[in-house]
Amino acid sequence: MRLVVDLNRCQGYAQCAFLAPDVFAMHGDESLLYNPEAAAEQRENVERAVAACPVGAILLELTDEDMKHVPTPDAVAGAAGSGGAR
Amino acid sequence: MTAQRSRDGALEHLKREGRIVVVGASLAGLRAAETMREKGFAGSLTMIGDEPYEPYDRPPLSKQVLLGNAVAQHTALPRRRAIDADWRLGVPATGLDMAARRVRLGNGDEVEYDRLLIATGVRARPWPNEEEGALQGVFVLRTRDDGEGLQRALAAGPRRVLVIGAGFTGSEIASACRERGFDVTVAERGSAPLVGALGGVIGEVAAEMHRENGVDLRTGVMVTRLEGDPAGRVRAAHLSDGSTIEADVVVVSLGAQRNTEWLTGSGLGAGPRGIACDAGCRAFDIRGIVTDDIYVAGDVARSPHALFGYQFLSLEHWGNAVAQADTAAHNMLSESADRRPHLWVPAFWSSQFGVNIKSVGVPPMGTELLVMQGSLTERRFVAVYGYQGRVIAAVTFDNCRWLPFYEHQIETTAPFPPPFTTVDRRPEGNKPVPADFPDPSIPSHGPTITLSGYSPADRKMTFTPARH
């Protein structure tokens, strides 16, 4: 999956770093570092992070490969339009 | 009204079967293309980019990628939606025929347009001596390939990294290299890091951050020569103060140049300062007449801003690329009465030495500075810039949640110094100090906001063209 964080909008609440620690990490008190191309098995964690961000700063695009990974009822519904960006 | 609007049907025709060409396939070009499709553009869309890659994100290249947390090749931008475009990647645009509405490409192809969006951005300013710049181990950092090359050079474990220029990118590179344990020297022509963007007072804070983190910081010096070994690898740099620094990796971080050369002779108002456009992103031609069919967005654009005295601002900011692309795309597909101005308040971020630096407004316009919250010595503060009795900008070090508040102050042209005295203890006092920006005619790494005043009463920010 591909992701980008609007760091103008980010205010360092660190919710993403708690929910998807393998993808997002705080660097110092307030800076956020993230992996812009996270592995498919991180999908659920990253989706939680996207939902939890208080300022809505994370843009995520799921690829077809992400959709194939561990399908859950939610993901099947979301997979209708391939590459469902939000 | 509706009938009057669609009286000639031109816009409907454009939306249905027009041809839109976007030159520049990076952040601004991609976001503009997405907005066009969102707004119902069903015609043909051509994306032209000189790099062979689909749009990718550049900020990670000087941060996550150098720290080893991400890979340069894996920074492609997520898409908001499918854009169904004809991609011409790896081919630069080389010319524009405004009369024939045609873009020429480097491979000889020509692409016709009904509406053109130019988002060609900037490139890293190269080391002025071509032969020295070609030495193995000498880098600039702007593109994915640059990032990949530097990543590889750092993986080999250099003995010392020399960073030339302590702007935001240079400082971030120095920070990442120190974090990985390499010896780092930073050579800066100005009096302190970040001095062009944030002024001397904040520059001094940045200088202490460099030194405390073990950077060998040299200010007020120029690198006069890079020296290679017989195998063509860089070995040392000679400085204007007579000293020599041995380094096997040199990163040239001297700011950016605007990608406008391909427009030379086209009649469009393009030059080394960028492409002048109106507040609605429509490009000016060289006669100062606004075009109807050519739009500009992102780093290469230069547009007047009502909040900042209608000066033409060019902003090398990620957020500006996104916002201006959106406005340009909207305006390209709108009747004139429905167009919107690009009135984004400049904002940027940088992460270095574990400190989050963020800013809103136009700090280089500021003449005075007041620390409103926190303190400079703790490296945790909000500092506000004043210009002619109003708040013109604010910068935070690890204190970004206050920025929206100051953004509102800037937007409402609130008085400076701000009248509220009780928001925080103020160890540095309540009296503004000079913001201490350097004389803009002294060359340095450029600030990321370039001002070009039009009134002699304004602070003089004379543009000094680069000799190249």
Interface residues (C-beta under 8 A of the other chain):
Chain A: M1 R2 L3 V4 D6 L7 N8 C10 Q11 G12 A25 H27 G28 D29 E30 S31 L32 L33 Y34 N35 P36 E37 L59 L60 E61 G83 A85
Chain B: D57 P59 P60 K63 Q64 L67 N69 A70 V71 H74 T75 A76 L77 P78 R79 R80 R81 A82 W318 G319 V322 A347 F348 W349 S351 F353 G354 V355 N356 K358 R380 D398 N399 C400 R401
